[in-house]
Amino acid sequence: MAQYGLLVDHEWCTGCFSCEMACQMEQGLPIGQTGIKVAEIGPWEISEDVWQYTYIPVPTDQCNFCRQRIEKGKAPTCVKHCQAKCLSYGTIEELSKELGKKAKQSLFVIE
């Protein structure tokens, strides 16, 4: 049986928080709780004209990867609503092939 996951491309995440809002609404979670949380790293200056400023969406323990949507053949709501298209859902085998293509990516496995 194939194992599934969520691939996050941090390079393109703009910190719009659409994934957080869509998840909260889809799952009916109270304000302040969500199945995915956008972490902000920075800003700080590394060298002249080079700054560390990154957003990284991270699934929380409340994430069920939208099982009810997946069972209907739909993508998780965070993937569907990601405006930067930096979230991908698929098999670990498919997603792991993408990891080798560029830096600044994370792969989260669905249990």
C-alpha positions, 0 to 999 in steps of 0.5 A: 500500500502506498504511503502519502505525504505533503511536500512543502517548498519553502522558497515559494511560501509567501506567508499568506496563511491561506493554508491555515485559514482553509484548514481551520474552516474545513475542520471546524477548529476554534480560533487559534487552532489549525492543522497546519501552521505557518512558521516565520523565520527572520527577518535578520540581515545575514550580510549586506543586502542578504536577508533571512526571511522565510515562511514554512508551513508545518502540519500540526498534531491536529492535521488529519491530511483532510482524510474526508477530502482524500477519500473523495479523491480531492487534495487536502484543503491546504494544498487546494487553497495555497496561493503560492502553489508551494504545497503538494500532496501525493505518494512518498515515492512521487514526492521524494523524487521532487526533493532531489530537484532543489533545496528548501523543501520539506516532506511530511509523511501521513501516518 
